[in-house]
């Protein structure tokens, strides 16, 4: 298979909010920029959220314009469904070996009409909706996905041919193969984001097998206006929950899970979700079991105090275990740190505040080093938090460590600035070398 090569000024790895911000800042300065994203759509985790703290602004309303701006920017090229295999220095820049995974749809022909999705008879669990609803084997990933191109889940497709028969442009390609790409760039920005600690890894909390114990990202989908049910319902039986509990530090500050660090955002997103639940279910009792509340940012402490004023109960306790209760309830066994000792309460729905893990670890694929927590190591975290130990490779957002959206966007802008400075300095050196070589050749001609 022929190797396709592309050349850009900058390469941004990751199409979440950090990658989009960095790419837009670079492109607005005239630098031709490529974004490679492993998912079928850009937008990252933020486009999957309901609202953001502490302003409770719509997450989609913030992210979608940036997605559209990147997609329509003349200096930005998007590569979705791509795996980064390796990044290496070559001459004055970098070369990235990328694999374009098949969508089994020709993106140049697909017009996003969704006729293939409507015709598909296969219904499987939709991870985009937390697994609470179904999707077709071929579909547009979600309503505001960019690009608005279909993608076929080949593992669940039964090759009935209905999608291909209704496609008006003949875009379905069942035998599409992975394609190797080579991208050359003068600078690289790593914005590879995060993954949540797996709910299945916490054996004390049911290993993901208790029906009404959900992760924080699943609760985001339940709260979203375009979520699976249109309102907050208990997954096991569709009941409106009368009692909801949050278990903090379910995936952070826990050596048994290999995550000894604080993920920084868990307290705040739990408070945000609790406030949203209080608004949508005003009669529900909402309890947050916490070890420490870490409200560290601007107006975060007031956000926490507002939640308490709304009647949300905060219990300083370490939750020891979760067990199935009666009628679908979840029994929460905890040790109350106020001196009440060991207690057990039952709740209709329990949300585990999962922590952050690196979304991608460079390993042998990239020569940047990582810290003991697995995130990309920065050499000047206080003065220039986007600098890595490889000249010309920069890092933005949660790829360098847990942080909230505000800090992520700020650091993405900083990474773009550092990358632009690096590109400008490199161009100046090349021009100076060119002038020096020109003078040398001129002198040799005169002497000859």
Buried (B, 14 or more C-beta within 10 A) or exposed (E): EEEEEBEBBBBBBBBBBBBBBBBBBBBBBEBBBBBBBBBBBBBBBBBBBBBBBBEBEBBBEBBBEBBEBBBEBEBBBBBBBBBBBBBEBEEEBBBBBBBBBBBBBBBEBBEBBBBBBEBBEBEBEBEBBBBBBEBBBBBBBBEBBBBBBBBBBBEBBEEEEBBBEBBEEEBBBBEBEEBBBEBBBBBBBBBBBBBBBBBEBBEBBBEBEBBBBBBBBBBBBBBBEEBBBEEBBBBEEEBBBBBBBBBBBBBBBBEEBEBEBBBBBBBBBBBBBBBBBBEEBEEBBBBBBBBEBBBEBEEBEEBBEBBEEBEBEBBBBBBEBBBBBEEBBBBBBBEBEEEEEEEEBBBBBBBBBBBBBBBBBBEEBBBBEBBEBBBBBBEEEEEBBBBBEBEBBBBBBBBBBBBBBBBBBBBBBBBBBBBBEBBEEBEEEEEEEEEEEEEEEEEEEEEE
